[in-house]
Amino acid sequence: MEHEPTHTISGRTAAEIADGVRGLIERGELQPGDPLPPVRSLADTLDVNRNTAVAAYRQLAAAGLVEARGRGGTHVADRAAVPQEGFAADSVLRDVATGNPDPARIPDPSAALARIAARPVLYGEPVIDPGLEAWADAWMRADLAPEDLRLTITSGAADAVERLLAQALVRDDAVALEDPCFLTSIHTARLAGYRVVPVPVDEQGMTVDGLRAALEQGVRAIVCTPRAQNPTGASLTADRAARLREVLADHPYVLVIEDDHFSMLSRQPFHSLIGPDHRRFALVRSVSKFLGPDMCLAVTASDPGTAERLAMRLSPGTTWVSHLLQRLVLALVADPDVAREIEAAGIHYAERNRAFTARLGDAGLPTASGDGLNLWVPLPVPARDVAEQLMRRGWLVRSGDAFALDEAPAARRLRLTVHDLDDADAARLAADLAAAVRAAGGRLHPTRME
């Protein structure tokens, strides 16, 4: 039974109305699940334009405080913790929802640690270690068309993307995100109050029609994953990237952020949205997938203006990333033995994913292997029903709706992280997944053995 609210919403502008509702939620006068007045009713009560009420609700939805339920109206959002990457705490189930790299495939930094000792770095010195800067400059320039680049080091890709958006957008500005989308990007946009415009992703990455529609809606920034898109595993083809650049040619001042998170591990060539004449751009590459999530460092290559504003966003907080960490990263990536380990890890992830998709195909669940750490498995029935059945069989999985901006396409998808399963466990998971689909009322595809 829904709580009966005893609140009074007030305000004349969208910001005032949104702040008023926020205050009611913070004071507990509005509880999770409580309905808000319909837009027309609220506008009439406050004697404001209907668009003002719409904008207020949009701000609240972008901040994650309310949720729209279609004809069911707008309700106060549940305060349940938002999904995050990583292991599920205190679970007795076998966790194949982590999104983690294989710890056995992360290079051991012990030997490199002994080589990085140097004099202390003091305030006022260059914020990028010279050795890392030289290596990173060559790494980034190899894949970017614009010639005038500036480098920035941040505490990981999520830190870079959040600061890049913050230097370009204000609350209620529109940002284009892939749909389905990386969890951190969804949370970043929601907490900052940006208006998210979904851009569908297919097997070749961000769609041309989706990007065009987003630009027509006035987005001021675009976040794109050029390869190993999380969760789908899609990578931009050369043709798709070229067509996207054509669309962007008429919008050179829209900030394009490319998050090439899988970089050195990817089995796919890099194709960029950023054309030679685009004026506002940033290519972000972190080391977390191949050197480990605890190695919180990312390199950003951007146009000079964006780099300057990004540096200003860093100044009030983390002025620079530890030079010890920077030197450690350089010592690892410049080591030929580590380079071979990274190459072997990329091959391992691709081979294990391909092997598991073959098992799924044999079980009647055809799936594309894609690129990256995860598989995006299509289902004939709702993913939540299959996830529940799998829990009864000892598996913890993640349903696709956690990654969705528009839930409909992702509601029948599972994202699985299976690269660390041995053959026996992989065979058991494939069989259990097929059984879970049947138990949920789904029909499997005919298999080659039938």
URPELIN-V299852 format. One record per residue. N is the residue number from 1. PSI is psi in whole degrees, -180 to 180 (NA if undefined). D_CENTER is the distance of its C-alpha to the mean C-alpha in whole Angstrom. Layout:
BEGIN
n=N psi=PSI d_center=D_CENTER
n=N psi=PSI d_center=D_CENTER
END
This chain:
BEGIN
n=1 psi=132 d_center=35
n=2 psi=142 d_center=33
n=3 psi=137 d_center=34
n=4 psi=108 d_center=37
n=5 psi=147 d_center=35
n=6 psi=46 d_center=38
n=7 psi=166 d_center=36
n=8 psi=117 d_center=37
n=9 psi=137 d_center=34
n=10 psi=171 d_center=36
n=11 psi=157 d_center=35
n=12 psi=-28 d_center=36
n=13 psi=167 d_center=32
n=14 psi=-42 d_center=29
n=15 psi=-42 d_center=28
n=16 psi=-42 d_center=31
n=17 psi=-46 d_center=30
n=18 psi=-42 d_center=27
n=19 psi=-36 d_center=28
n=20 psi=-45 d_center=31
n=21 psi=-41 d_center=29
n=22 psi=-44 d_center=26
n=23 psi=-41 d_center=30
n=24 psi=-39 d_center=31
n=25 psi=-44 d_center=28
n=26 psi=-33 d_center=28
n=27 psi=-2 d_center=32
n=28 psi=6 d_center=32
n=29 psi=-22 d_center=33
n=30 psi=130 d_center=31
n=31 psi=159 d_center=29
n=32 psi=131 d_center=26
n=33 psi=-17 d_center=27
n=34 psi=138 d_center=30
n=35 psi=145 d_center=30
n=36 psi=158 d_center=30
n=37 psi=147 d_center=33
n=38 psi=151 d_center=32
n=39 psi=-48 d_center=31
n=40 psi=-42 d_center=35
n=41 psi=-43 d_center=37
n=42 psi=-44 d_center=35
n=43 psi=-41 d_center=36
n=44 psi=-43 d_center=39
n=45 psi=-42 d_center=39
n=46 psi=-4 d_center=38
n=47 psi=49 d_center=40
n=48 psi=166 d_center=37
n=49 psi=146 d_center=36
n=50 psi=-37 d_center=33
n=51 psi=-29 d_center=31
n=52 psi=-43 d_center=31
n=53 psi=-40 d_center=30
n=54 psi=-46 d_center=27
n=55 psi=-37 d_center=26
n=56 psi=-46 d_center=26
n=57 psi=-35 d_center=24
n=58 psi=-41 d_center=21
n=59 psi=-43 d_center=21
n=60 psi=-39 d_center=21
n=61 psi=-41 d_center=19
n=62 psi=-30 d_center=16
n=63 psi=0 d_center=17
n=64 psi=15 d_center=17
n=65 psi=-27 d_center=20
n=66 psi=164 d_center=21
n=67 psi=140 d_center=20
n=68 psi=134 d_center=22
n=69 psi=37 d_center=24
n=70 psi=-126 d_center=25
n=71 psi=-14 d_center=29
n=72 psi=-4 d_center=29
n=73 psi=-170 d_center=28
n=74 psi=132 d_center=26
n=75 psi=156 d_center=26
n=76 psi=132 d_center=25
n=77 psi=152 d_center=21
n=78 psi=143 d_center=22
n=79 psi=14 d_center=21
n=80 psi=149 d_center=20
n=81 psi=139 d_center=17
n=82 psi=150 d_center=13
n=83 psi=145 d_center=12
n=84 psi=160 d_center=10
n=85 psi=157 d_center=10
n=86 psi=-179 d_center=13
n=87 psi=148 d_center=17
n=88 psi=128 d_center=19
n=89 psi=138 d_center=21
n=90 psi=26 d_center=25
n=91 psi=136 d_center=24
n=92 psi=-2 d_center=27
n=93 psi=157 d_center=25
n=94 psi=118 d_center=24
n=95 psi=112 d_center=20
n=96 psi=36 d_center=18
n=97 psi=13 d_center=15
n=98 psi=-37 d_center=14
n=99 psi=11 d_center=11
n=100 psi=152 d_center=14
n=101 psi=164 d_center=16
n=102 psi=120 d_center=19
n=103 psi=-27 d_center=21
n=104 psi=-14 d_center=24
n=105 psi=6 d_center=22
n=106 psi=125 d_center=22
n=107 psi=142 d_center=24
n=108 psi=122 d_center=27
n=109 psi=2 d_center=27
n=110 psi=-50 d_center=31
n=111 psi=-39 d_center=33
n=112 psi=-34 d_center=31
n=113 psi=-35 d_center=31
n=114 psi=-14 d_center=34
n=115 psi=-3 d_center=34
n=116 psi=-3 d_center=32
n=117 psi=136 d_center=35
n=118 psi=-178 d_center=36
n=119 psi=156 d_center=37
n=120 psi=151 d_center=36
n=121 psi=134 d_center=33
n=122 psi=167 d_center=35
n=123 psi=141 d_center=34
n=124 psi=-10 d_center=34
n=125 psi=164 d_center=33
n=126 psi=139 d_center=31
n=127 psi=-15 d_center=27
n=128 psi=128 d_center=26
n=129 psi=130 d_center=28
n=130 psi=-40 d_center=30
n=131 psi=-46 d_center=30
n=132 psi=-38 d_center=26
n=133 psi=-43 d_center=26
n=134 psi=-43 d_center=28
n=135 psi=-46 d_center=26
n=136 psi=-34 d_center=23
n=137 psi=-45 d_center=25
n=138 psi=-38 d_center=26
n=139 psi=-44 d_center=23
n=140 psi=-41 d_center=21
n=141 psi=-26 d_center=24
n=142 psi=-20 d_center=24
n=143 psi=5 d_center=21
n=144 psi=135 d_center=22
n=145 psi=-44 d_center=24
n=146 psi=142 d_center=25
n=147 psi=-32 d_center=28
n=148 psi=96 d_center=27
n=149 psi=150 d_center=25
n=150 psi=144 d_center=24
n=151 psi=144 d_center=22
n=152 psi=140 d_center=20
n=153 psi=128 d_center=19
n=154 psi=173 d_center=17
n=155 psi=60 d_center=16
n=156 psi=168 d_center=13
n=157 psi=-41 d_center=10
n=158 psi=-40 d_center=8
n=159 psi=-43 d_center=12
n=160 psi=-48 d_center=13
n=161 psi=-43 d_center=10
n=162 psi=-45 d_center=11
n=163 psi=-36 d_center=15
n=164 psi=-44 d_center=15
n=165 psi=-39 d_center=14
n=166 psi=-31 d_center=16
n=167 psi=-9 d_center=19
n=168 psi=-22 d_center=19
n=169 psi=158 d_center=18
n=170 psi=168 d_center=20
n=171 psi=136 d_center=20
n=172 psi=-1 d_center=20
n=173 psi=153 d_center=19
n=174 psi=135 d_center=17
n=175 psi=137 d_center=13
n=176 psi=124 d_center=12
n=177 psi=149 d_center=9
n=178 psi=149 d_center=8
n=179 psi=111 d_center=10
n=180 psi=167 d_center=9
n=181 psi=153 d_center=5
n=182 psi=134 d_center=2
n=183 psi=-44 d_center=5
n=184 psi=-36 d_center=5
n=185 psi=-40 d_center=4
n=186 psi=-47 d_center=7
n=187 psi=-40 d_center=9
n=188 psi=-48 d_center=9
n=189 psi=-41 d_center=11
n=190 psi=-47 d_center=13
n=191 psi=-31 d_center=14
n=192 psi=-11 d_center=15
n=193 psi=22 d_center=17
n=194 psi=154 d_center=15
n=195 psi=115 d_center=16
n=196 psi=130 d_center=13
n=197 psi=112 d_center=14
n=198 psi=140 d_center=13
n=199 psi=115 d_center=13
n=200 psi=150 d_center=14
n=201 psi=133 d_center=13
n=202 psi=-164 d_center=16
n=203 psi=-14 d_center=17
n=204 psi=11 d_center=17
n=205 psi=-157 d_center=14
n=206 psi=134 d_center=13
n=207 psi=150 d_center=17
n=208 psi=-48 d_center=19
n=209 psi=-38 d_center=21
n=210 psi=-42 d_center=17
n=211 psi=-43 d_center=17
n=212 psi=-44 d_center=21
n=213 psi=-38 d_center=21
n=214 psi=-41 d_center=18
n=215 psi=-36 d_center=20
n=216 psi=-24 d_center=23
n=217 psi=5 d_center=21
n=218 psi=28 d_center=21
n=219 psi=143 d_center=18
n=220 psi=-9 d_center=18
n=221 psi=153 d_center=15
n=222 psi=131 d_center=12
n=223 psi=121 d_center=9
n=224 psi=144 d_center=9
n=225 psi=107 d_center=8
n=226 psi=-24 d_center=12
n=227 psi=157 d_center=12
n=228 psi=46 d_center=11
n=229 psi=134 d_center=8
n=230 psi=115 d_center=6
n=231 psi=-4 d_center=8
n=232 psi=-23 d_center=11
n=233 psi=5 d_center=12
n=234 psi=150 d_center=13
n=235 psi=142 d_center=14
n=236 psi=133 d_center=16
n=237 psi=166 d_center=20
n=238 psi=-42 d_center=22
n=239 psi=-45 d_center=23
n=240 psi=-44 d_center=20
n=241 psi=-40 d_center=19
n=242 psi=-41 d_center=23
n=243 psi=-36 d_center=23
n=244 psi=-39 d_center=20
n=245 psi=-36 d_center=21
n=246 psi=-43 d_center=25
n=247 psi=-40 d_center=23
n=248 psi=-15 d_center=21
n=249 psi=-30 d_center=25
n=250 psi=2 d_center=26
n=251 psi=60 d_center=24
n=252 psi=-17 d_center=24
n=253 psi=3 d_center=23
n=254 psi=128 d_center=20
n=255 psi=120 d_center=17
n=256 psi=119 d_center=15
n=257 psi=119 d_center=12
n=258 psi=121 d_center=11
n=259 psi=93 d_center=9
n=260 psi=66 d_center=11
n=261 psi=-29 d_center=10
n=262 psi=-19 d_center=12
n=263 psi=-97 d_center=15
n=264 psi=-22 d_center=18
n=265 psi=-15 d_center=17
n=266 psi=142 d_center=17
n=267 psi=3 d_center=20
n=268 psi=148 d_center=19
n=269 psi=154 d_center=20
n=270 psi=124 d_center=18
n=271 psi=128 d_center=19
n=272 psi=148 d_center=18
n=273 psi=-17 d_center=17
n=274 psi=110 d_center=19
n=275 psi=168 d_center=23
n=276 psi=-24 d_center=26
n=277 psi=6 d_center=27
n=278 psi=138 d_center=23
n=279 psi=-27 d_center=24
n=280 psi=115 d_center=21
n=281 psi=162 d_center=18
n=282 psi=127 d_center=16
n=283 psi=124 d_center=15
n=284 psi=128 d_center=13
n=285 psi=118 d_center=13
n=286 psi=169 d_center=13
n=287 psi=6 d_center=16
n=288 psi=-30 d_center=14
n=289 psi=-33 d_center=14
n=290 psi=-21 d_center=17
n=291 psi=-6 d_center=19
n=292 psi=143 d_center=17
n=293 psi=-26 d_center=15
n=294 psi=-9 d_center=18
n=295 psi=78 d_center=18
n=296 psi=83 d_center=16
n=297 psi=137 d_center=17
n=298 psi=148 d_center=15
n=299 psi=132 d_center=17
n=300 psi=126 d_center=17
n=301 psi=124 d_center=19
n=302 psi=173 d_center=20
n=303 psi=158 d_center=23
n=304 psi=-41 d_center=25
n=305 psi=-44 d_center=25
n=306 psi=-40 d_center=21
n=307 psi=-41 d_center=22
n=308 psi=-45 d_center=25
n=309 psi=-34 d_center=23
n=310 psi=-41 d_center=20
n=311 psi=-37 d_center=23
n=312 psi=-35 d_center=24
n=313 psi=-28 d_center=21
n=314 psi=-31 d_center=21
n=315 psi=-43 d_center=25
n=316 psi=-18 d_center=25
n=317 psi=-104 d_center=23
n=318 psi=94 d_center=22
n=319 psi=-38 d_center=25
n=320 psi=161 d_center=24
n=321 psi=138 d_center=22
n=322 psi=130 d_center=25
n=323 psi=-26 d_center=27
n=324 psi=-43 d_center=28
n=325 psi=-42 d_center=24
n=326 psi=-43 d_center=24
n=327 psi=-35 d_center=27
n=328 psi=-45 d_center=26
n=329 psi=-46 d_center=23
n=330 psi=-43 d_center=26
n=331 psi=-35 d_center=28
n=332 psi=-51 d_center=26
n=333 psi=-22 d_center=25
n=334 psi=-3 d_center=28
n=335 psi=120 d_center=30
n=336 psi=-35 d_center=31
n=337 psi=-41 d_center=31
n=338 psi=-40 d_center=27
n=339 psi=-40 d_center=26
n=340 psi=-37 d_center=28
n=341 psi=-42 d_center=26
n=342 psi=-43 d_center=22
n=343 psi=-44 d_center=24
n=344 psi=-37 d_center=25
n=345 psi=-44 d_center=22
n=346 psi=-42 d_center=20
n=347 psi=-42 d_center=23
n=348 psi=-49 d_center=23
n=349 psi=-44 d_center=19
n=350 psi=-43 d_center=20
n=351 psi=-41 d_center=24
n=352 psi=-39 d_center=23
n=353 psi=-42 d_center=20
n=354 psi=-41 d_center=23
n=355 psi=-39 d_center=25
n=356 psi=-37 d_center=24
n=357 psi=-31 d_center=23
n=358 psi=-41 d_center=27
n=359 psi=-42 d_center=28
n=360 psi=-41 d_center=26
n=361 psi=-43 d_center=27
n=362 psi=-27 d_center=31
n=363 psi=-2 d_center=30
n=364 psi=19 d_center=29
n=365 psi=74 d_center=26
n=366 psi=132 d_center=25
n=367 psi=140 d_center=21
n=368 psi=141 d_center=20
n=369 psi=-30 d_center=19
n=370 psi=-156 d_center=16
n=371 psi=153 d_center=15
n=372 psi=-167 d_center=13
n=373 psi=-12 d_center=13
n=374 psi=166 d_center=13
n=375 psi=144 d_center=15
n=376 psi=97 d_center=14
n=377 psi=119 d_center=18
n=378 psi=144 d_center=20
n=379 psi=153 d_center=22
n=380 psi=-2 d_center=25
n=381 psi=166 d_center=25
n=382 psi=136 d_center=22
n=383 psi=-34 d_center=20
n=384 psi=-35 d_center=21
n=385 psi=-40 d_center=24
n=386 psi=-41 d_center=24
n=387 psi=-40 d_center=22
n=388 psi=-42 d_center=25
n=389 psi=-37 d_center=27
n=390 psi=-34 d_center=25
n=391 psi=-37 d_center=25
n=392 psi=-19 d_center=29
n=393 psi=7 d_center=29
n=394 psi=13 d_center=28
n=395 psi=140 d_center=24
n=396 psi=119 d_center=21
n=397 psi=174 d_center=18
n=398 psi=124 d_center=15
n=399 psi=153 d_center=15
n=400 psi=-23 d_center=13
n=401 psi=-19 d_center=13
n=402 psi=-25 d_center=11
n=403 psi=2 d_center=8
n=404 psi=139 d_center=11
n=405 psi=-36 d_center=11
n=406 psi=107 d_center=15
n=407 psi=-27 d_center=16
n=408 psi=-52 d_center=18
n=409 psi=-29 d_center=17
n=410 psi=-8 d_center=15
n=411 psi=-19 d_center=18
n=412 psi=45 d_center=19
n=413 psi=147 d_center=17
n=414 psi=142 d_center=16
n=415 psi=121 d_center=13
n=416 psi=142 d_center=16
n=417 psi=104 d_center=16
n=418 psi=2 d_center=19
n=419 psi=-19 d_center=20
n=420 psi=6 d_center=22
n=421 psi=138 d_center=24
n=422 psi=175 d_center=28
n=423 psi=-39 d_center=30
n=424 psi=-46 d_center=31
n=425 psi=-36 d_center=28
n=426 psi=-42 d_center=26
n=427 psi=-40 d_center=29
n=428 psi=-42 d_center=30
n=429 psi=-43 d_center=26
n=430 psi=-43 d_center=26
n=431 psi=-42 d_center=30
n=432 psi=-36 d_center=28
n=433 psi=-43 d_center=26
n=434 psi=-42 d_center=28
n=435 psi=-38 d_center=31
n=436 psi=-39 d_center=28
n=437 psi=-45 d_center=27
n=438 psi=-42 d_center=31
n=439 psi=-27 d_center=32
n=440 psi=4 d_center=29
n=441 psi=12 d_center=31
n=442 psi=158 d_center=30
n=443 psi=136 d_center=31
n=444 psi=155 d_center=30
n=445 psi=151 d_center=31
n=446 psi=140 d_center=34
n=447 psi=167 d_center=34
n=448 psi=-24 d_center=36
n=449 psi=-3 d_center=38
n=450 psi=NA d_center=39
END
